[in-house]
Amino acid sequence: MRKRSAPEFFALAGTVVLWACAFPAIRVGVAGLGLAALSFLRLAVAAVALLAMSPFAAVRLPRRRDLPLIALCGLTGMTAYQVLLNWGEVHVAAGTASLLIAIAPVFSVLLASAFLSEPLARNVVFGSLIAIAGTAVVTLARGYAGFSAASLVVLAAAVVQGVYHFASKPLLRYYSGLEVATYAMVAGTVFALPLAPGAAKATAGAPPDALWSAVFLGLLPSALGFVIWGYAVARLPLAASTAALYLVPPVALVVSFVWLGEKPLPLELAGGAVTVAGVVLINRRRTRRHGPAAYATARPPAASAHVGPDPRTTPQRH
């Protein structure tokens, strides 16, 4: 069981690190490119990279009946999330933004419980509450002045990210993580096309560090991050996979300090520790109560070791 769970663990760990690095990179990019240009360039770079990989990774064309769900993933998790988060980080520090985004898994788990019949276990509820409490401590560590209208914009970004995590779960039962990431990123880029003219103008005079930031965001947190995230969430219950995202804020605090020189307050560090404790509680209590065998049976049909769907359970294409 440990050997089989190793790929999922490394996929989640990689997602946490990449998405934590995105927050300081956004601060650099939005300062030099502006909101619209950074939003479009990040999506476009990621879409081009994923489309370039598609022929070599045997990415299939999506089924027509899945297009509405793919459009929802692209609109929420890509276009709306990028615009809202970049807008919020114009005024909100990178570390604070990461802490506000940390509540996204709560929306994912609630939606999955309501519409996908995934159980909302007591340990998930308690662990999530502890993690959210840690998030609240860090968010308000600098006083109510740090919780502005821009903070509400970042919270809206957390909501749409939660919708993406929920909406992508049914797709991952048929498609691989790479396929879902490709479909959603292309759809998100299409929805962001109205931003393209402004992005072209902003790119012409943008400083090199902002341009490199956009490329970094597109290739790593967006393209690679969403691919390995899809790999993990296809093989784990949504509550288990999204619980790992509570680790993004503490990592983002460290990265923001090293990259931007943002110094967290002691109270922020304490809140980050509480957040980590909530994640540990979620996973330890699940293992003790259910055991490895029950954990294995919670996997969806596409939980084989390869990156694509399990051919034994994949329905025939029409």
Disulfide bonds with the S-S distance in Angstrom:
none
